[in-house]
Amino acid sequence: MAHSSPLPRRLTRSRADKFVGGVAGGLGAYFDVDPVLVRVGFAISTLFSGAGLVAYLVLLAVLPQEGEPSTLVPA
């Protein structure tokens, strides 16, 4: 009996739920939380240490946009 497994979830930047680059929307969808909470987390982290901005920029650079192939994993 063939058992089909669901496709693995993929962390991507959101096309639909984006404020700047879609990082918070993509993280919210991946972890099933409200993207506003992710945005607030980035903002608070940026205000206290600057790490939120660095993390956002790194994720913006490395995460593929929703619907695009990943460049990090060979096909």
PQR file with spaces between the fields and no chain letter, atoms N, CA, C, O and H, PARSE charges and radii, in Angstrom:
ATOM       1  N    MET     1       0.846   -1.179    0.000 -0.4000 1.5000
ATOM       2  CA   MET     1       0.000    0.000    0.000 -0.0000 2.0000
ATOM       3  C    MET     1       0.887    1.236    0.000  0.5500 1.7000
ATOM       4  O    MET     1       1.758    1.380    0.858 -0.5500 1.4000
ATOM       5  N    ALA     2       0.671    2.114   -0.948 -0.4000 1.5000
ATOM       6  CA   ALA     2       1.468    3.329   -1.052 -0.0000 2.0000
ATOM       7  C    ALA     2       0.954    4.366   -0.070  0.5500 1.7000
ATOM       8  O    ALA     2      -0.240    4.661   -0.002 -0.5500 1.4000
ATOM       9  H    ALA     2      -0.036    1.997   -1.645  0.4000 1.0000
ATOM      10  N    HIS     3       1.882    4.899    0.677 -0.4000 1.5000
ATOM      11  CA   HIS     3       1.529    5.924    1.651 -0.0000 2.0000
ATOM      12  C    HIS     3       2.193    7.222    1.222  0.5500 1.7000
ATOM      13  O    HIS     3       3.420    7.325    1.222 -0.5500 1.4000
ATOM      14  H    HIS     3       2.851    4.660    0.622  0.4000 1.0000
ATOM      15  N    SER     4       1.402    8.194    0.865 -0.4000 1.5000
ATOM      16  CA   SER     4       1.974    9.453    0.427 -0.0000 2.0000
ATOM      17  C    SER     4       2.173   10.354    1.643  0.5500 1.7000
ATOM      18  O    SER     4       1.268   10.528    2.459 -0.5500 1.4000
ATOM      19  H    SER     4       0.405    8.110    0.865  0.4000 1.0000
ATOM      20  N    SER     5       3.358   10.914    1.746 -0.4000 1.5000
ATOM      21  CA   SER     5       3.643   11.818    2.854 -0.0000 2.0000
ATOM      22  C    SER     5       3.456   13.252    2.370  0.5500 1.7000
ATOM      23  O    SER     5       3.684   13.552    1.198 -0.5500 1.4000
ATOM      24  H    SER     5       4.093   10.773    1.083  0.4000 1.0000
ATOM      25  N    PRO     6       3.045   14.122    3.263 -0.5600 1.5000
ATOM      26  CA   PRO     6       2.878   15.512    2.862  0.2800 2.0000
ATOM      27  C    PRO     6       4.237   16.123    2.512  0.5500 1.7000
ATOM      28  O    PRO     6       5.273   15.701    3.026 -0.5500 1.4000
ATOM      29  N    LEU     7       4.212   17.096    1.651 -0.4000 1.5000
ATOM      30  CA   LEU     7       5.449   17.781    1.285 -0.0000 2.0000
ATOM      31  C    LEU     7       6.030   18.466    2.509  0.5500 1.7000
ATOM      32  O    LEU     7       5.284   18.988    3.338 -0.5500 1.4000
ATOM      33  H    LEU     7       3.371   17.439    1.233  0.4000 1.0000
ATOM      34  N    PRO     8       7.344   18.471    2.635 -0.5600 1.5000
ATOM      35  CA   PRO     8       7.938   19.157    3.779  0.2800 2.0000
ATOM      36  C    PRO     8       7.683   20.660    3.695  0.5500 1.7000
ATOM      37  O    PRO     8       7.673   21.252    2.616 -0.5500 1.4000
ATOM      38  N    ARG     9       7.479   21.249    4.857 -0.4000 1.5000
ATOM      39  CA   ARG     9       7.276   22.697    4.887 -0.0000 2.0000
ATOM      40  C    ARG     9       8.595   23.375    4.555  0.5500 1.7000
ATOM      41  O    ARG     9       9.670   22.874    4.884 -0.5500 1.4000
ATOM      42  H    ARG     9       7.487   20.768    5.734  0.4000 1.0000
ATOM      43  N    ARG    10       8.497   24.498    3.912 -0.4000 1.5000
ATOM      44  CA   ARG    10       9.678   25.227    3.485 -0.0000 2.0000
ATOM      45  C    ARG    10       9.600   26.651    3.991  0.5500 1.7000
ATOM      46  O    ARG    10       8.570   27.308    3.836 -0.5500 1.4000
ATOM      47  H    ARG    10       7.624   24.905    3.644  0.4000 1.0000
ATOM      48  N    LEU    11      10.666   27.135    4.591 -0.4000 1.5000
ATOM      49  CA   LEU    11      10.715   28.509    5.072 -0.0000 2.0000
ATOM      50  C    LEU    11      11.056   29.419    3.908  0.5500 1.7000
ATOM      51  O    LEU    11      12.132   29.316    3.319 -0.5500 1.4000
ATOM      52  H    LEU    11      11.502   26.601    4.717  0.4000 1.0000
ATOM      53  N    THR    12      10.127   30.317    3.581 -0.4000 1.5000
ATOM      54  CA   THR    12      10.313   31.262    2.485 -0.0000 2.0000
ATOM      55  C    THR    12       9.820   32.631    2.907  0.5500 1.7000
ATOM      56  O    THR    12       9.129   32.774    3.915 -0.5500 1.4000
ATOM      57  H    THR    12       9.253   30.401    4.060  0.4000 1.0000
ATOM      58  N    ARG    13      10.180   33.635    2.126 -0.4000 1.5000
ATOM      59  CA   ARG    13       9.630   34.976    2.334 -0.0000 2.0000
ATOM      60  C    ARG    13       8.253   35.025    1.687  0.5500 1.7000
ATOM      61  O    ARG    13       8.059   34.503    0.589 -0.5500 1.4000
ATOM      62  H    ARG    13      10.741   33.519    1.307  0.4000 1.0000
ATOM      63  N    SER    14       7.307   35.644    2.358 -0.4000 1.5000
ATOM      64  CA   SER    14       5.940   35.704    1.867 -0.0000 2.0000
ATOM      65  C    SER    14       5.797   36.752    0.767  0.5500 1.7000
ATOM      66  O    SER    14       6.390   37.829    0.836 -0.5500 1.4000
ATOM      67  H    SER    14       7.464   36.068    3.250  0.4000 1.0000
ATOM      68  N    ARG    15       5.009   36.421   -0.236 -0.4000 1.5000
ATOM      69  CA   ARG    15       4.670   37.396   -1.276 -0.0000 2.0000
ATOM      70  C    ARG    15       3.436   38.200   -0.887  0.5500 1.7000
ATOM      71  O    ARG    15       3.343   39.392   -1.181 -0.5500 1.4000
ATOM      72  H    ARG    15       4.528   35.547   -0.292  0.4000 1.0000
ATOM      73  N    ALA    16       2.491   37.540   -0.223 -0.4000 1.5000
ATOM      74  CA   ALA    16       1.210   38.170    0.086 -0.0000 2.0000
ATOM      75  C    ALA    16       1.253   38.992    1.374  0.5500 1.7000
ATOM      76  O    ALA    16       0.697   40.089    1.427 -0.5500 1.4000
ATOM      77  H    ALA    16       2.566   36.572    0.016  0.4000 1.0000
ATOM      78  N    ASP    17       1.907   38.472    2.403 -0.4000 1.5000
ATOM      79  CA   ASP    17       1.916   39.128    3.705 -0.0000 2.0000
ATOM      80  C    ASP    17       3.280   39.739    3.954  0.5500 1.7000
ATOM      81  O    ASP    17       4.072   39.228    4.745 -0.5500 1.4000
ATOM      82  H    ASP    17       2.359   37.581    2.360  0.4000 1.0000
ATOM      83  N    LYS    18       3.544   40.851    3.260 -0.4000 1.5000
ATOM      84  CA   LYS    18       4.842   41.479    3.429 -0.0000 2.0000
ATOM      85  C    LYS    18       4.692   42.956    3.711  0.5500 1.7000
ATOM      86  O    LYS    18       3.835   43.639    3.152 -0.5500 1.4000
ATOM      87  H    LYS    18       2.900   41.266    2.618  0.4000 1.0000
ATOM      88  N    PHE    19       5.542   43.423    4.588 -0.4000 1.5000
ATOM      89  CA   PHE    19       5.563   44.837    4.934 -0.0000 2.0000
ATOM      90  C    PHE    19       6.803   45.461    4.316  0.5500 1.7000
ATOM      91  O    PHE    19       6.723   46.529    3.709 -0.5500 1.4000
ATOM      92  H    PHE    19       6.239   42.868    5.043  0.4000 1.0000
ATOM      93  N    VAL    20       7.943   44.808    4.464 -0.4000 1.5000
ATOM      94  CA   VAL    20       9.181   45.265    3.835 -0.0000 2.0000
ATOM      95  C    VAL    20       9.655   44.214    2.833  0.5500 1.7000
ATOM      96  O    VAL    20       9.642   44.453    1.625 -0.5500 1.4000
ATOM      97  H    VAL    20       8.008   43.941    4.957  0.4000 1.0000
ATOM      98  N    GLY    21      10.072   43.051    3.333 -0.4000 1.5000
ATOM      99  CA   GLY    21      10.603   42.038    2.431 -0.0000 2.0000
ATOM     100  C    GLY    21       9.917   40.697    2.503  0.5500 1.7000
ATOM     101  O    GLY    21      10.290   39.778    1.774 -0.5500 1.4000
ATOM     102  H    GLY    21      10.082   42.856    4.314  0.4000 1.0000
ATOM     103  N    GLY    22       8.923   40.555    3.361 -0.4000 1.5000
ATOM     104  CA   GLY    22       8.198   39.299    3.471 -0.0000 2.0000
ATOM     105  C    GLY    22       8.785   38.313    4.465  0.5500 1.7000
ATOM     106  O    GLY    22       8.289   37.192    4.586 -0.5500 1.4000
ATOM     107  H    GLY    22       8.620   41.301    3.954  0.4000 1.0000
ATOM     108  N    VAL    23       9.843   38.713    5.186 -0.4000 1.5000
ATOM     109  CA   VAL    23      10.486   37.801    6.131 -0.0000 2.0000
ATOM     110  C    VAL    23       9.540   37.469    7.285  0.5500 1.7000
ATOM     111  O    VAL    23       9.357   36.297    7.614 -0.5500 1.4000
ATOM     112  H    VAL    23      10.246   39.623    5.088  0.4000 1.0000
ATOM     113  N    ALA    24       8.943   38.478    7.897 -0.4000 1.5000
ATOM     114  CA   ALA    24       8.048   38.241    9.034 -0.0000 2.0000
ATOM     115  C    ALA    24       6.816   37.445    8.599  0.5500 1.7000
ATOM     116  O    ALA    24       6.354   36.576    9.338 -0.5500 1.4000
ATOM     117  H    ALA    24       9.092   39.430    7.630  0.4000 1.0000
ATOM     118  N    GLY    25       6.291   37.727    7.431 -0.4000 1.5000
ATOM     119  CA   GLY    25       5.146   36.971    6.918 -0.0000 2.0000
ATOM     120  C    GLY    25       5.501   35.515    6.688  0.5500 1.7000
ATOM     121  O    GLY    25       4.703   34.627    6.987 -0.5500 1.4000
ATOM     122  H    GLY    25       6.666   38.434    6.831  0.4000 1.0000
ATOM     123  N    GLY    26       6.688   35.263    6.162 -0.4000 1.5000
ATOM     124  CA   GLY    26       7.141   33.891    5.936 -0.0000 2.0000
ATOM     125  C    GLY    26       7.384   33.146    7.235  0.5500 1.7000
ATOM     126  O    GLY    26       7.016   31.978    7.360 -0.5500 1.4000
ATOM     127  H    GLY    26       7.336   35.985    5.920  0.4000 1.0000
ATOM     128  N    LEU    27       8.006   33.816    8.212 -0.4000 1.5000
ATOM     129  CA   LEU    27       8.229   33.185    9.513 -0.0000 2.0000
ATOM     130  C    LEU    27       6.902   32.906   10.222  0.5500 1.7000
ATOM     131  O    LEU    27       6.731   31.859   10.847 -0.5500 1.4000
ATOM     132  H    LEU    27       8.305   34.765    8.110  0.4000 1.0000
ATOM     133  N    GLY    28       5.971   33.849   10.117 -0.4000 1.5000
ATOM     134  CA   GLY    28       4.662   33.647   10.729 -0.0000 2.0000
ATOM     135  C    GLY    28       3.933   32.461   10.134  0.5500 1.7000
ATOM     136  O    GLY    28       3.326   31.675   10.862 -0.5500 1.4000
ATOM     137  H    GLY    28       6.110   34.699    9.609  0.4000 1.0000
ATOM     138  N    ALA    29       3.984   32.324    8.833 -0.4000 1.5000
ATOM     139  CA   ALA    29       3.322   31.198    8.173 -0.0000 2.0000
ATOM     140  C    ALA    29       4.013   29.877    8.526  0.5500 1.7000
ATOM     141  O    ALA    29       3.343   28.868    8.748 -0.5500 1.4000
ATOM     142  H    ALA    29       4.477   32.962    8.241  0.4000 1.0000
ATOM     143  N    TYR    30       5.328   29.879    8.577 -0.4000 1.5000
ATOM     144  CA   TYR    30       6.079   28.652    8.865 -0.0000 2.0000
ATOM     145  C    TYR    30       5.811   28.151   10.282  0.5500 1.7000
ATOM     146  O    TYR    30       5.608   26.956   10.500 -0.5500 1.4000
ATOM     147  H    TYR    30       5.872   30.698    8.397  0.4000 1.0000
ATOM     148  N    PHE    31       5.812   29.082   11.250 -0.4000 1.5000
ATOM     149  CA   PHE    31       5.617   28.704   12.647 -0.0000 2.0000
ATOM     150  C    PHE    31       4.166   28.823   13.106  0.5500 1.7000
ATOM     151  O    PHE    31       3.868   28.609   14.281 -0.5500 1.4000
ATOM     152  H    PHE    31       5.977   30.052   11.074  0.4000 1.0000
ATOM     153  N    ASP    32       3.267   29.163   12.190 -0.4000 1.5000
ATOM     154  CA   ASP    32       1.836   29.278   12.467 -0.0000 2.0000
ATOM     155  C    ASP    32       1.549   30.269   13.595  0.5500 1.7000
ATOM     156  O    ASP    32       0.799   29.975   14.526 -0.5500 1.4000
ATOM     157  H    ASP    32       3.509   29.337   11.235  0.4000 1.0000
ATOM     158  N    VAL    33       2.163   31.452   13.489 -0.4000 1.5000
ATOM     159  CA   VAL    33       1.899   32.552   14.418 -0.0000 2.0000
ATOM     160  C    VAL    33       1.561   33.796   13.601  0.5500 1.7000
ATOM     161  O    VAL    33       1.819   33.856   12.399 -0.5500 1.4000
ATOM     162  H    VAL    33       2.772   31.691   12.733  0.4000 1.0000
ATOM     163  N    ASP    34       0.989   34.768   14.262 -0.4000 1.5000
ATOM     164  CA   ASP    34       0.632   36.019   13.601 -0.0000 2.0000
ATOM     165  C    ASP    34       1.910   36.763   13.194  0.5500 1.7000
ATOM     166  O    ASP    34       2.773   36.981   14.044 -0.5500 1.4000
ATOM     167  H    ASP    34       0.779   34.719   15.239  0.4000 1.0000
ATOM     168  N    PRO    35       2.059   37.156   11.934 -0.5600 1.5000
ATOM     169  CA   PRO    35       3.255   37.874   11.495  0.2800 2.0000
ATOM     170  C    PRO    35       3.481   39.183   12.245  0.5500 1.7000
ATOM     171  O    PRO    35       4.612   39.661   12.324 -0.5500 1.4000
ATOM     172  N    VAL    36       2.426   39.763   12.791 -0.4000 1.5000
ATOM     173  CA   VAL    36       2.583   40.996   13.567 -0.0000 2.0000
ATOM     174  C    VAL    36       3.456   40.722   14.798  0.5500 1.7000
ATOM     175  O    VAL    36       4.275   41.559   15.177 -0.5500 1.4000
ATOM     176  H    VAL    36       1.507   39.375   12.727  0.4000 1.0000
ATOM     177  N    LEU    37       3.281   39.554   15.418 -0.4000 1.5000
ATOM     178  CA   LEU    37       4.116   39.196   16.571 -0.0000 2.0000
ATOM     179  C    LEU    37       5.578   39.061   16.164  0.5500 1.7000
ATOM     180  O    LEU    37       6.473   39.457   16.910 -0.5500 1.4000
ATOM     181  H    LEU    37       2.615   38.874   15.109  0.4000 1.0000
ATOM     182  N    VAL    38       5.818   38.510   14.996 -0.4000 1.5000
ATOM     183  CA   VAL    38       7.190   38.377   14.501 -0.0000 2.0000
ATOM     184  C    VAL    38       7.776   39.761   14.245  0.5500 1.7000
ATOM     185  O    VAL    38       8.929   40.016   14.591 -0.5500 1.4000
ATOM     186  H    VAL    38       5.091   38.188   14.390  0.4000 1.0000
ATOM     187  N    ARG    39       7.002   40.649   13.648 -0.4000 1.5000
ATOM     188  CA   ARG    39       7.468   42.017   13.387 -0.0000 2.0000
ATOM     189  C    ARG    39       7.790   42.748   14.686  0.5500 1.7000
ATOM     190  O    ARG    39       8.803   43.439   14.782 -0.5500 1.4000
ATOM     191  H    ARG    39       6.065   40.441   13.367  0.4000 1.0000
ATOM     192  N    VAL    40       6.924   42.592   15.680 -0.4000 1.5000
ATOM     193  CA   VAL    40       7.166   43.223   16.983 -0.0000 2.0000
ATOM     194  C    VAL    40       8.445   42.659   17.600  0.5500 1.7000
ATOM     195  O    VAL    40       9.235   43.406   18.177 -0.5500 1.4000
ATOM     196  H    VAL    40       6.101   42.030   15.602  0.4000 1.0000
ATOM     197  N    GLY    41       8.651   41.361   17.484 -0.4000 1.5000
ATOM     198  CA   GLY    41       9.877   40.745   17.997 -0.0000 2.0000
ATOM     199  C    GLY    41      11.119   41.306   17.326  0.5500 1.7000
ATOM     200  O    GLY    41      12.110   41.595   17.997 -0.5500 1.4000
ATOM     201  H    GLY    41       8.009   40.754   17.015  0.4000 1.0000
ATOM     202  N    PHE    42      11.075   41.462   16.009 -0.4000 1.5000
ATOM     203  CA   PHE    42      12.204   42.065   15.301 -0.0000 2.0000
ATOM     204  C    PHE    42      12.427   43.501   15.771  0.5500 1.7000
ATOM     205  O    PHE    42      13.568   43.911   15.982 -0.5500 1.4000
ATOM     206  H    PHE    42      10.270   41.228   15.464  0.4000 1.0000
ATOM     207  N    ALA    43      11.352   44.267   15.937 -0.4000 1.5000
ATOM     208  CA   ALA    43      11.469   45.668   16.347 -0.0000 2.0000
ATOM     209  C    ALA    43      12.053   45.793   17.752  0.5500 1.7000
ATOM     210  O    ALA    43      12.941   46.613   17.985 -0.5500 1.4000
ATOM     211  H    ALA    43      10.425   43.935   15.766  0.4000 1.0000
ATOM     212  N    ILE    44      11.562   44.989   18.679 -0.4000 1.5000
ATOM     213  CA   ILE    44      12.071   45.046   20.051 -0.0000 2.0000
ATOM     214  C    ILE    44      13.536   44.638   20.095  0.5500 1.7000
ATOM     215  O    ILE    44      14.343   45.274   20.773 -0.5500 1.4000
ATOM     216  H    ILE    44      10.840   44.323   18.490  0.4000 1.0000
ATOM     217  N    SER    45      13.875   43.587   19.378 -0.4000 1.5000
ATOM     218  CA   SER    45      15.259   43.136   19.338 -0.0000 2.0000
ATOM     219  C    SER    45      16.171   44.177   18.698  0.5500 1.7000
ATOM     220  O    SER    45      17.321   44.333   19.107 -0.5500 1.4000
ATOM     221  H    SER    45      13.219   43.070   18.827  0.4000 1.0000
ATOM     222  N    THR    46      15.668   44.879   17.712 -0.4000 1.5000
ATOM     223  CA   THR    46      16.450   45.931   17.074 -0.0000 2.0000
ATOM     224  C    THR    46      16.679   47.092   18.037  0.5500 1.7000
ATOM     225  O    THR    46      17.779   47.641   18.099 -0.5500 1.4000
ATOM     226  H    THR    46      14.733   44.753   17.380  0.4000 1.0000
ATOM     227  N    LEU    47      15.647   47.467   18.785 -0.4000 1.5000
ATOM     228  CA   LEU    47      15.774   48.588   19.715 -0.0000 2.0000
ATOM     229  C    LEU    47      16.753   48.290   20.849  0.5500 1.7000
ATOM     230  O    LEU    47      17.514   49.169   21.252 -0.5500 1.4000
ATOM     231  H    LEU    47      14.753   47.022   18.734  0.4000 1.0000
ATOM     232  N    PHE    48      16.741   47.072   21.363 -0.4000 1.5000
ATOM     233  CA   PHE    48      17.583   46.754   22.509 -0.0000 2.0000
ATOM     234  C    PHE    48      19.021   46.412   22.146  0.5500 1.7000
ATOM     235  O    PHE    48      19.945   46.787   22.869 -0.5500 1.4000
ATOM     236  H    PHE    48      16.123   46.357   21.036  0.4000 1.0000
ATOM     237  N    SER    49      19.225   45.709   21.039 -0.4000 1.5000
ATOM     238  CA   SER    49      20.593   45.281   20.744 -0.0000 2.0000
ATOM     239  C    SER    49      21.016   45.455   19.287  0.5500 1.7000
ATOM     240  O    SER    49      22.202   45.371   18.970 -0.5500 1.4000
ATOM     241  H    SER    49      18.474   45.405   20.451  0.4000 1.0000
ATOM     242  N    GLY    50      20.072   45.691   18.421 -0.4000 1.5000
ATOM     243  CA   GLY    50      20.392   45.770   17.000 -0.0000 2.0000
ATOM     244  C    GLY    50      20.407   44.414   16.319  0.5500 1.7000
ATOM     245  O    GLY    50      20.529   44.333   15.096 -0.5500 1.4000
ATOM     246  H    GLY    50      19.108   45.759   18.679  0.4000 1.0000
ATOM     247  N    ALA    51      20.283   43.344   17.104 -0.4000 1.5000
ATOM     248  CA   ALA    51      20.335   41.994   16.537 -0.0000 2.0000
ATOM     249  C    ALA    51      19.134   41.716   15.633  0.5500 1.7000
ATOM     250  O    ALA    51      19.253   40.951   14.675 -0.5500 1.4000
ATOM     251  H    ALA    51      20.184   43.410   18.097  0.4000 1.0000
ATOM     252  N    GLY    52      17.999   42.314   15.914 -0.4000 1.5000
ATOM     253  CA   GLY    52      16.807   42.100   15.091 -0.0000 2.0000
ATOM     254  C    GLY    52      17.024   42.569   13.667  0.5500 1.7000
ATOM     255  O    GLY    52      16.619   41.900   12.716 -0.5500 1.4000
ATOM     256  H    GLY    52      17.902   42.935   16.692  0.4000 1.0000
ATOM     257  N    LEU    53      17.660   43.713   13.521 -0.4000 1.5000
ATOM     258  CA   LEU    53      17.931   44.237   12.183 -0.0000 2.0000
ATOM     259  C    LEU    53      18.917   43.341   11.438  0.5500 1.7000
ATOM     260  O    LEU    53      18.735   43.054   10.255 -0.5500 1.4000
ATOM     261  H    LEU    53      17.989   44.256   14.293  0.4000 1.0000
ATOM     262  N    VAL    54      19.950   42.908   12.131 -0.4000 1.5000
ATOM     263  CA   VAL    54      20.937   42.019   11.508 -0.0000 2.0000
ATOM     264  C    VAL    54      20.266   40.709   11.086  0.5500 1.7000
ATOM     265  O    VAL    54      20.475   40.234    9.970 -0.5500 1.4000
ATOM     266  H    VAL    54      20.098   43.141   13.093  0.4000 1.0000
ATOM     267  N    ALA    55      19.462   40.128   11.979 -0.4000 1.5000
ATOM     268  CA   ALA    55      18.779   38.870   11.665 -0.0000 2.0000
ATOM     269  C    ALA    55      17.834   39.047   10.483  0.5500 1.7000
ATOM     270  O    ALA    55      17.775   38.190    9.601 -0.5500 1.4000
ATOM     271  H    ALA    55      19.292   40.514   12.885  0.4000 1.0000
ATOM     272  N    TYR    56      17.092   40.156   10.459 -0.4000 1.5000
ATOM     273  CA   TYR    56      16.158   40.408    9.367 -0.0000 2.0000
ATOM     274  C    TYR    56      16.906   40.505    8.040  0.5500 1.7000
ATOM     275  O    TYR    56      16.490   39.913    7.045 -0.5500 1.4000
ATOM     276  H    TYR    56      17.140   40.852   11.175  0.4000 1.0000
ATOM     277  N    LEU    57      18.004   41.248    8.027 -0.4000 1.5000
ATOM     278  CA   LEU    57      18.767   41.419    6.787 -0.0000 2.0000
ATOM     279  C    LEU    57      19.381   40.107    6.305  0.5500 1.7000
ATOM     280  O    LEU    57      19.419   39.845    5.103 -0.5500 1.4000
ATOM     281  H    LEU    57      18.343   41.729    8.836  0.4000 1.0000
ATOM     282  N    VAL    58      19.862   39.280    7.240 -0.4000 1.5000
ATOM     283  CA   VAL    58      20.413   37.979    6.856 -0.0000 2.0000
ATOM     284  C    VAL    58      19.313   37.102    6.263  0.5500 1.7000
ATOM     285  O    VAL    58      19.506   36.482    5.217 -0.5500 1.4000
ATOM     286  H    VAL    58      19.831   39.494    8.216  0.4000 1.0000
ATOM     287  N    LEU    59      18.150   37.050    6.935 -0.4000 1.5000
ATOM     288  CA   LEU    59      17.042   36.244    6.418 -0.0000 2.0000
ATOM     289  C    LEU    59      16.543   36.775    5.083  0.5500 1.7000
ATOM     290  O    LEU    59      16.173   35.997    4.204 -0.5500 1.4000
ATOM     291  H    LEU    59      17.994   37.554    7.785  0.4000 1.0000
ATOM     292  N    LEU    60      16.529   38.079    4.926 -0.4000 1.5000
ATOM     293  CA   LEU    60      16.120   38.681    3.650 -0.0000 2.0000
ATOM     294  C    LEU    60      17.057   38.248    2.527  0.5500 1.7000
ATOM     295  O    LEU    60      16.623   38.035    1.395 -0.5500 1.4000
ATOM     296  H    LEU    60      16.829   38.711    5.640  0.4000 1.0000
ATOM     297  N    ALA    61      18.335   38.121    2.844 -0.4000 1.5000
ATOM     298  CA   ALA    61      19.322   37.738    1.832 -0.0000 2.0000
ATOM     299  C    ALA    61      19.302   36.248    1.507  0.5500 1.7000
ATOM     300  O    ALA    61      19.540   35.869    0.360 -0.5500 1.4000
ATOM     301  H    ALA    61      18.688   38.294    3.763  0.4000 1.0000
ATOM     302  N    VAL    62      19.021   35.390    2.500 -0.4000 1.5000
ATOM     303  CA   VAL    62      19.163   33.957    2.255 -0.0000 2.0000
ATOM     304  C    VAL    62      17.855   33.219    1.966  0.5500 1.7000
ATOM     305  O    VAL    62      17.880   32.163    1.334 -0.5500 1.4000
ATOM     306  H    VAL    62      18.827   35.698    3.431  0.4000 1.0000
ATOM     307  N    LEU    63      16.728   33.744    2.409 -0.4000 1.5000
ATOM     308  CA   LEU    63      15.458   33.040    2.181 -0.0000 2.0000
ATOM     309  C    LEU    63      14.943   33.309    0.774  0.5500 1.7000
ATOM     310  O    LEU    63      14.903   34.458    0.336 -0.5500 1.4000
ATOM     311  H    LEU    63      16.708   34.601    2.922  0.4000 1.0000
ATOM     312  N    PRO    64      14.551   32.259    0.066 -0.5600 1.5000
ATOM     313  CA   PRO    64      13.944   32.482   -1.247  0.2800 2.0000
ATOM     314  C    PRO    64      12.529   33.020   -1.074  0.5500 1.7000
ATOM     315  O    PRO    64      11.875   32.772   -0.061 -0.5500 1.4000
ATOM     316  N    GLN    65      12.075   33.750   -2.062 -0.4000 1.5000
ATOM     317  CA   GLN    65      10.703   34.239   -2.018 -0.0000 2.0000
ATOM     318  C    GLN    65       9.763   33.083   -2.329  0.5500 1.7000
ATOM     319  O    GLN    65      10.115   32.169   -3.074 -0.5500 1.4000
ATOM     320  H    GLN    65      12.606   33.951   -2.885  0.4000 1.0000
ATOM     321  N    GLU    66       8.588   33.129   -1.764 -0.4000 1.5000
ATOM     322  CA   GLU    66       7.575   32.089   -1.947 -0.0000 2.0000
ATOM     323  C    GLU    66       7.376   31.810   -3.433  0.5500 1.7000
ATOM     324  O    GLU    66       7.152   32.728   -4.222 -0.5500 1.4000
ATOM     325  H    GLU    66       8.302   33.872   -1.159  0.4000 1.0000
ATOM     326  N    GLY    67       7.460   30.543   -3.804 -0.4000 1.5000
ATOM     327  CA   GLY    67       7.262   30.157   -5.196 -0.0000 2.0000
ATOM     328  C    GLY    67       8.533   30.097   -6.014  0.5500 1.7000
ATOM     329  O    GLY    67       8.505   29.627   -7.151 -0.5500 1.4000
ATOM     330  H    GLY    67       7.642   29.798   -3.163  0.4000 1.0000
ATOM     331  N    GLU    68       9.658   30.562   -5.466 -0.4000 1.5000
ATOM     332  CA   GLU    68      10.926   30.496   -6.171 -0.0000 2.0000
ATOM     333  C    GLU    68      11.731   29.297   -5.679  0.5500 1.7000
ATOM     334  O    GLU    68      11.598   28.898   -4.522 -0.5500 1.4000
ATOM     335  H    GLU    68       9.681   30.944   -4.542  0.4000 1.0000
ATOM     336  N    PRO    69      12.553   28.728   -6.530 -0.5600 1.5000
ATOM     337  CA   PRO    69      13.380   27.598   -6.073  0.2800 2.0000
ATOM     338  C    PRO    69      14.447   28.079   -5.101  0.5500 1.7000
ATOM     339  O    PRO    69      14.926   29.209   -5.199 -0.5500 1.4000
ATOM     340  N    SER    70      14.813   27.219   -4.167 -0.4000 1.5000
ATOM     341  CA   SER    70      15.854   27.548   -3.196 -0.0000 2.0000
ATOM     342  C    SER    70      17.213   27.466   -3.874  0.5500 1.7000
ATOM     343  O    SER    70      17.472   26.559   -4.665 -0.5500 1.4000
ATOM     344  H    SER    70      14.423   26.301   -4.087  0.4000 1.0000
ATOM     345  N    THR    71      18.077   28.421   -3.555 -0.4000 1.5000
ATOM     346  CA   THR    71      19.431   28.393   -4.104 -0.0000 2.0000
ATOM     347  C    THR    71      20.403   27.771   -3.128  0.5500 1.7000
ATOM     348  O    THR    71      21.575   27.585   -3.458 -0.5500 1.4000
ATOM     349  H    THR    71      17.867   29.157   -2.912  0.4000 1.0000
ATOM     350  N    LEU    72      19.935   27.440   -1.916 -0.4000 1.5000
ATOM     351  CA   LEU    72      20.812   26.891   -0.906 -0.0000 2.0000
ATOM     352  C    LEU    72      20.956   25.385   -1.016  0.5500 1.7000
ATOM     353  O    LEU    72      21.993   24.839   -0.641 -0.5500 1.4000
ATOM     354  H    LEU    72      18.983   27.591   -1.648  0.4000 1.0000
ATOM     355  N    VAL    73      19.943   24.703   -1.520 -0.4000 1.5000
ATOM     356  CA   VAL    73      19.958   23.252   -1.605 -0.0000 2.0000
ATOM     357  C    VAL    73      19.988   22.863   -3.084  0.5500 1.7000
ATOM     358  O    VAL    73      19.111   23.276   -3.843 -0.5500 1.4000
ATOM     359  H    VAL    73      19.100   25.147   -1.824  0.4000 1.0000
ATOM     360  N    PRO    74      20.980   22.076   -3.503 -0.5600 1.5000
ATOM     361  CA   PRO    74      21.024   21.681   -4.915  0.2800 2.0000
ATOM     362  C    PRO    74      19.818   20.811   -5.284  0.5500 1.7000
ATOM     363  O    PRO    74      19.332   20.021   -4.474 -0.5500 1.4000
ATOM     364  N    ALA    75      19.353   20.974   -6.512 -0.4000 1.5000
ATOM     365  CA   ALA    75      18.169   20.240   -6.962 -0.0000 2.0000
ATOM     366  C    ALA    75      18.489   18.837   -7.384  0.5500 1.7000
ATOM     367  O    ALA    75      17.594   18.095   -7.788 -0.5500 1.4000
ATOM     368  H    ALA    75      19.748   21.616   -7.169  0.4000 1.0000
